[in-house]
């Protein structure tokens, strides 16, 4: 059996390489041939007859650790089993789509406003939207690009001037606005879910930033979390159709979870440093059962 581990051909860092090595070891443990494929190394194309064709040998399954939805979709059209599915990745990689999908199932989140679409050849000539936004959300408020990783595309607007500057910067970029949850500033709970079941959790805390991400200086530690956090994470993964998910949860003033975001390719080096679990092996065992 041949399995691919697919990552972006244009972004490689320590977190990517760590996860790749974990899956390489898991594949070897289960006697599966491992091939690390970068998205620019294999081409799926459509031939003159309208059929999807893949260059080279076709794998039996793919662990997809990228966000190239079309590449994943074309492999699915070839009958290749892709984990996660292209549909689930597409919803998770667009945070606006994520909040809409979760809202349909009544999952608690911070109050959220999705920015209206502004065409690339248009500009904003008045402050109608910002005025309405201020009536809906209080300062400070979170401004978040719909697509992004490691907390890099998440900003905090402390007043109207900062909001206007961020609005101008992101005018032609899909983004959203959320109420800042002061009770969870610099702190969140990350839960990893495989096959609809929570397998690991940790608390992330950053004393120097409102974002808890380890990549931004936050620290990870294991603290037993209430079952309601685990069940909320499981519900998110099931609603979004995710075989694997990293669910980030904020803590409201009553100690209850609010969904911050859901990641289809959540890195787990930090998790494995504080929680005794082999994430890649658990995920691969699940995939083999599905196959």
Buried (B, 14 or more C-beta within 10 A) or exposed (E): EBBBBBBBBEEEEEBBEBBBEBBBBBBEEBEBEBBBBBBEEBEBEEEEEEEBEBEEEEBEBBBBBBBBBEBBBBBBEBEBBBBBBBBBBBBBBBBBBBBBBBEEEEBBBBBBBBBEEBEEEEEBEEEEBBEEBBEEBEBBBBBBBBBBBBBEBBBBBEEBEBBBEBBEEBBEEBBBBBBBBEEBBBBBBBBBBBBEBBBBBBBBBBEEBBBBBBBBEBBBEBEEBEEEBBEBBBBBBBBBBBBBBBBBBBBBEEEBBBBBBBBBBBBBBBBBEBBEBBBBBBBBBBBEEEE
